[in-house]
Amino acid sequence: MSSLPQSVSANPAATPGHYDVAIVGGGVVGSALACALRDSGLQVVLLDAQSREAALSRQQVYAVTLLTGRILEGIGVWDRILPRINTFRQIRLSDGDRPADVRFLPQDLNLDRLGYVAEHTPLLQGLREFLDKSDTVCCIESAQVEEIDYGRDEATVTYHHQGQTRQLQAQLVVAADGGRSPVREAAGISTRGWKYWQSCVTFKVKPEKSHEDIAYEKFQASGPFAILPLPGNRCNVVWTAPHGEAQALMALDEVAFRERLQERFGSEMGRVELASSRYLFPVQLMQSDRYVKPRLALIGDAAHRCHPVGGQGMNLGIRDVAALAEVLQSAQQRGQDIGALMVLKRYERWRKLENLTILGFTDVLDRLFSNDWWPLVLLRQVGLWGLRRLPPVKGIALRLMTGLLGRQPQLARD
């Protein structure tokens, strides 16, 4: 077994190459778990297939729920992130060109905000800076995991780093390596779900007028059109459309695309100018048949994926982080084996049904609004009327969207 390379920092008190938790995947969710375990007493290694520069360069934008903010605050990293992202204080939901929209306000929850919008770079950078000051978390970048052998008492992870093949041992391996998770597939965990008939075109814009910290979800028969307010009076747009229409949007030159965009965007913020390139991604719903096996747990997109309507995807992963961290620390305090199936099943029971509920919610929302079949048009108009006129209904919907409905992890209560 090779020792760790000299270029990474590891806790000098730990046995070289031996850890309690090995996290495969250094994105937002994997890094958040490492942060959540930083002061737990567990020895953690984070294996990222990318260099830090490459990991920080992604152009994604995330809607960040109130619950995610509370979890990150409980971890202790929120004060690094909050100044770099934008807070929104109103959500407007509309159905096609119908004039009556639904407006969600902070006072509906007796709060002063409804959520946040974060670009990938400042979010991940805040997490990684938090880890840089840790003596109990070792980050190994540009590490390609090649094989994992799950033994009775520990797992052996073989990975390629700096031209050499190396190994480390851990009581538990956590797969945070994305929707196509090689770790999940190698472990033989199957998934269920489907690909939608839609793709998303996403990009940033600079509006003529202030976005006033308002988030918009504009439903059309072809798919949702989301506008998320960013710092610097920019907005991120997620334009969902059938595959052919989305590809046609990508093929338009900038002038023609801007004209189509202005029609869909509306006049609330005046003229809009493109502030980034356009990116296309297909939409998929996926749920893993199981989240755990002996010495293995799945979190984030490795465990589940949902339609982007409502911006729930990354937030589900952060809730996985909080739940798994709580389960592992509780087991450690009881002297239990953190990689034992009995322990990991507590995490699975907590998160699998909650995630399935959100997956179902986003699926129904997309199917209900992405059509012009008159019975469903009538049904959703009744639903929108209830959101406008019945405060309890509005409150439940808003608590679901902000993550405040359901079991609250200890990190969010701290």
C-alpha positions in Angstrom: 0.0 0.0 0.0 1.4 3.4 -1.0 1.4 6.2 1.5 -0.4 9.5 0.9 1.4 12.0 -1.5 3.4 14.7 0.2 1.3 17.4 -1.6 -1.8 16.8 0.5 -2.4 17.6 4.1 -3.5 14.8 6.5 -4.0 14.7 10.2 -0.6 13.7 11.7 -2.4 11.8 14.4 -4.1 9.5 11.9 -2.6 6.2 10.7 -1.3 7.0 7.1 -3.8 5.7 4.6 -6.4 4.8 7.1 -9.6 6.8 7.5 -13.0 6.6 9.0 -14.8 8.1 6.0 -13.7 8.3 2.3 -15.8 10.6 0.3 -15.6 10.0 -3.5 -16.6 13.2 -5.3 -15.5 16.8 -4.4 -18.4 18.8 -5.7 -20.8 20.9 -3.6 -22.4 17.9 -1.9 -19.3 15.9 -1.3 -17.4 18.9 0.0 -20.4 19.8 2.3 -20.3 16.4 3.9 -16.5 16.7 4.5 -17.3 20.1 6.2 -20.1 18.6 8.2 -17.7 16.0 9.6 -14.7 18.3 10.1 -15.1 18.6 13.8 -16.8 15.2 14.4 -13.7 13.4 15.6 -13.9 11.2 12.5 -10.9 11.1 10.1 -12.1 12.0 6.6 -10.5 11.9 3.1 -12.1 13.7 0.2 -11.2 12.3 -3.2 -11.9 14.6 -6.1 -11.4 13.5 -9.7 -10.8 17.1 -10.8 -8.2 19.7 -9.9 -9.5 22.5 -7.7 -9.3 24.9 -10.6 -11.4 22.7 -12.8 -13.9 22.0 -9.9 -14.4 25.7 -9.3 -14.8 26.6 -13.0 -18.3 25.1 -13.5 -21.0 27.5 -14.5 -24.0 26.0 -12.6 -26.3 28.2 -10.5 -28.3 26.8 -7.6 -31.5 27.9 -5.9 -30.6 27.5 -2.2 -33.4 26.8 0.2 -33.8 28.2 3.7 -33.2 24.8 5.1 -29.9 24.5 3.2 -28.8 27.8 4.5 -29.6 26.7 8.1 -27.7 23.5 7.6 -24.6 25.3 6.2 -24.9 27.7 9.1 -25.0 24.8 11.5 -21.8 23.4 9.9 -20.1 26.7 10.4 -19.4 27.6 6.8 -22.4 29.9 6.0 -20.6 33.1 6.9 -18.1 32.4 4.2 -20.8 31.8 1.6 -23.7 34.2 2.3 -21.8 37.5 1.4 -21.0 36.0 -2.1 -24.5 35.0 -3.1 -27.9 36.7 -3.4 -30.9 36.6 -1.1 -34.4 36.7 -2.6 -37.5 37.9 -0.8 -40.3 37.1 -3.1 -41.4 34.3 -5.4 -43.8 34.8 -8.3 -45.5 31.8 -9.9 -47.5 32.3 -13.1 -49.4 30.1 -15.5 -48.8 31.0 -19.1 -50.0 34.5 -20.1 -52.8 34.5 -17.5 -52.6 37.7 -15.4 -53.3 36.3 -12.0 -50.1 35.1 -10.5 -49.2 33.7 -7.0 -46.9 35.8 -4.9 -45.1 34.2 -2.0 -43.7 36.7 0.5 -41.5 36.3 3.6 -44.4 37.3 5.9 -46.2 34.1 4.8 -43.6 32.3 7.0 -43.0 35.1 9.5 -39.5 35.4 8.2 -37.5 38.1 6.3 -36.4 36.1 3.3 -37.5 33.1 1.2 -34.2 31.7 -0.1 -30.9 32.3 -1.9 -29.3 32.0 -5.3 -25.7 30.8 -5.5 -23.3 30.5 -8.4 -21.2 27.3 -8.2 -17.8 29.0 -7.8 -18.4 31.0 -4.7 -20.4 28.2 -3.1 -17.8 25.5 -3.6 -15.0 27.9 -2.9 -16.5 28.7 0.5 -16.7 25.0 1.3 -13.2 24.3 0.2 -11.7 27.2 2.2 -13.4 25.9 5.3 -11.7 22.5 4.7 -8.3 24.1 4.1 -8.2 25.0 7.8 -9.0 21.4 8.9 -6.5 18.9 10.5 -9.1 16.0 10.3 -10.0 16.3 6.6 -7.5 15.3 3.9 -8.4 16.6 0.3 -6.8 14.7 -2.6 -7.4 16.4 -5.9 -7.1 14.9 -9.4 -7.6 11.4 -7.8 -9.2 8.9 -10.1 -10.8 6.1 -8.2 -10.2 2.8 -10.0 -11.6 0.1 -7.7 -13.2 -0.3 -4.3 -13.0 -3.6 -2.4 -15.6 -3.8 0.4 -14.2 -6.0 3.1 -15.9 -7.1 6.3 -14.2 -4.5 8.5 -13.1 -1.8 6.1 -13.1 -0.8 2.4 -10.0 -0.5 0.3 -10.0 2.3 -2.2 -7.6 2.1 -5.1 -7.0 5.3 -6.9 -4.7 6.9 -9.4 -2.9 10.1 -8.4 0.1 12.0 -9.8 1.0 9.1 -12.1 0.9 6.4 -9.4 -1.6 3.9 -8.2 -2.3 4.2 -4.5 -4.6 2.7 -1.9 -6.3 3.8 1.3 -8.6 2.1 3.8 -11.8 3.5 5.3 -14.6 2.2 7.5 -17.1 3.9 5.1 -17.1 5.0 1.5 -19.6 7.7 0.6 -20.4 8.1 -3.1 -20.9 11.8 -4.0 -19.8 11.4 -7.6 -22.9 12.5 -9.5 -25.8 11.1 -11.4 -23.8 8.7 -13.4 -21.9 7.6 -10.3 -19.2 5.0 -11.2 -19.1 4.0 -7.5 -22.9 3.2 -7.4 -22.7 1.3 -10.7 -19.6 -0.7 -9.6 -21.5 -1.6 -6.4 -24.3 -3.1 -8.4 -27.0 -0.7 -7.1 -29.7 -0.3 -9.7 -31.9 2.8 -10.3 -35.4 3.5 -11.4 -36.8 6.5 -13.2 -37.1 8.0 -16.7 -35.8 10.7 -19.0 -38.2 13.5 -19.7 -39.2 14.8 -23.1 -37.6 18.1 -22.2 -34.2 19.7 -22.1 -33.1 22.8 -20.3 -31.3 25.8 -21.8 -29.6 27.8 -19.1 -27.7 31.1 -19.2 -27.2 34.4 -17.4 -28.7 37.8 -18.4 -28.3 41.4 -17.4 -31.7 43.1 -17.2 -32.2 46.8 -17.8 -34.1 47.3 -14.5 -33.5 45.9 -11.0 -34.6 42.3 -10.4 -35.6 43.5 -6.9 -34.6 40.1 -5.4 -37.6 38.4 -6.9 -37.5 34.8 -8.2 -39.9 33.8 -11.0 -41.3 30.5 -12.1 -43.2 31.1 -15.3 -45.0 28.0 -16.5 -45.7 27.5 -20.2 -47.2 24.5 -22.1 -43.7 23.7 -23.4 -42.2 23.7 -19.9 -41.2 26.0 -17.0 -39.2 29.2 -17.4 -37.3 30.1 -14.2 -35.6 33.4 -13.5 -33.3 33.5 -10.4 -31.8 36.8 -9.2 -28.0 36.9 -8.9 -25.6 39.5 -7.4 -24.7 42.4 -9.6 -28.3 42.7 -10.9 -27.8 39.7 -13.1 -30.3 36.8 -13.4 -29.9 33.1 -14.2 -32.5 31.7 -16.6 -33.5 28.0 -16.9 -35.6 27.6 -20.0 -37.2 24.2 -20.2 -38.6 23.0 -23.5 -39.1 19.8 -25.6 -35.8 18.5 -26.9 -36.2 19.7 -30.5 -37.3 23.2 -29.4 -34.4 23.4 -26.9 -31.9 22.4 -29.6 -33.4 25.0 -31.9 -32.9 27.7 -29.2 -29.3 26.7 -28.9 -28.8 27.0 -32.7 -30.2 30.6 -32.9 -27.7 33.4 -33.4 -27.5 35.9 -30.5 -29.8 38.5 -32.0 -32.5 36.0 -32.9 -32.2 34.3 -29.5 -32.4 37.5 -27.6 -35.7 38.4 -29.4 -37.1 35.0 -28.5 -35.8 35.4 -24.9 -37.4 38.9 -24.5 -40.8 37.5 -25.5 -40.6 34.7 -22.9 -38.9 36.8 -20.2 -41.5 39.6 -20.2 -41.2 43.3 -19.5 -40.9 43.4 -15.7 -37.2 44.2 -15.9 -37.1 46.0 -19.3 -34.7 44.9 -22.0 -32.4 42.0 -21.2 -28.9 41.3 -22.5 -27.1 38.0 -22.5 -24.3 37.9 -19.9 -23.0 34.4 -20.5 -22.9 31.5 -23.0 -25.9 29.1 -23.3 -25.7 25.6 -22.0 -28.0 22.7 -22.7 -28.7 19.7 -20.5 -31.4 16.9 -20.6 -33.8 16.4 -17.7 -34.1 13.1 -15.8 -35.8 11.7 -12.8 -33.9 8.9 -10.9 -34.1 7.2 -7.6 -31.6 4.5 -6.5 -33.2 1.2 -5.3 -31.1 1.5 -2.2 -29.0 4.2 -0.7 -26.7 2.0 1.3 -24.8 -1.3 1.4 -22.3 -2.5 4.0 -19.5 0.1 4.0 -21.2 2.3 1.3 -23.6 5.2 1.3 -24.9 7.3 -1.6 -25.7 11.0 -1.3 -26.8 13.7 -3.7 -27.1 12.9 -7.4 -25.5 9.6 -6.9 -28.7 8.6 -5.0 -31.4 10.6 -6.8 -32.1 13.2 -9.5 -35.2 15.3 -10.0 -36.7 17.7 -12.5 -35.1 21.2 -12.0 -38.5 22.9 -11.6 -38.5 24.4 -8.1 -34.7 24.2 -7.8 -34.7 21.3 -5.4 -31.8 19.1 -6.7 -28.8 20.4 -4.9 -30.8 21.0 -1.8 -31.8 17.4 -1.5 -28.1 16.5 -1.5 -27.4 18.9 1.3 -30.2 17.4 3.3 -28.6 14.0 2.7 -25.4 15.4 4.0 -27.0 16.6 7.2 -28.8 13.4 7.8 -25.8 11.2 7.1 -23.5 13.3 9.3 -26.0 13.1 12.2 -26.3 9.3 11.9 -22.6 8.8 11.7 -21.8 11.0 14.7 -24.5 9.4 16.7 -23.1 5.9 15.9 -19.6 7.0 16.7 -20.7 8.3 20.1 -22.3 5.0 20.8 -19.2 3.1 19.8 -20.9 1.5 16.8 -19.3 0.6 13.5 -20.1 3.5 11.1 -19.9 1.3 8.1 -22.3 -1.4 9.4 -25.5 -1.8 7.4 -27.5 -1.5 10.6 -26.2 2.0 11.1 -26.4 3.1 7.5 -30.0 1.9 7.2 -31.0 4.7 9.6 -29.8 7.2 7.0 -31.6 5.4 4.2 -34.9 5.3 6.2 -34.6 9.0 6.9 -33.8 10.2 3.4 -35.2 7.8 0.8 -38.9 8.6 1.4 -38.4 12.3 1.9 -36.4 12.4 -1.4 -39.1 10.4 -3.2 -41.7 12.9 -2.0 -39.8 15.8 -3.6 -39.1 13.8 -6.8 -42.9 13.1 -7.0 -43.7 16.8 -6.3 -41.4 18.1 -9.0 -42.7 15.5 -11.5 -46.3 16.3 -10.9 -45.6 20.0 -11.0 -43.9 19.7 -14.4 -46.6 17.4 -15.9 -49.4 19.5 -14.5 -48.2 22.8 -16.0 -46.3 21.6 -19.1 -49.4 21.1 -21.3 -52.6 22.8 -22.4 -55.1 19.9 -22.0 -58.2 21.7 -20.7 -59.0 19.4 -17.7 -55.5 20.0 -16.3 -55.6 23.7 -17.1 -58.8 23.8 -15.0 -57.2 21.8 -12.2 -54.2 24.0 -11.9 -56.3 27.1 -12.0 -58.2 25.8 -9.0 -54.9 25.0 -7.3 -53.5 28.5 -8.0 -56.7 30.0 -6.7 -56.2 28.0 -3.5 -52.6 29.3 -3.2 -53.8 32.9 -3.6 -56.9 32.7 -1.3 -56.2 30.0 1.3 -53.3 31.0 3.6 -52.9 27.4 5.1 -52.5 25.9 1.7 -50.0 28.6 0.7 -48.1 28.1 3.9 -47.8 24.3 3.3 -46.6 24.8 -0.3 -44.1 27.4 0.8 -42.7 25.3 3.6 -42.3 22.4 1.1 -40.4 24.6 -1.3 -38.1 26.1 1.3 -37.3 22.8 2.9 -39.0 23.6 6.2 -41.6 20.9 5.9 -40.5 17.5 7.3 -37.9 16.3 9.7 -35.3 18.9 10.5 -31.7 17.7 11.0 -29.8 18.7 14.1 -27.4 20.9 12.0 -30.4 23.1 11.0 -31.5 23.4 14.6 -28.0 24.3 16.0 
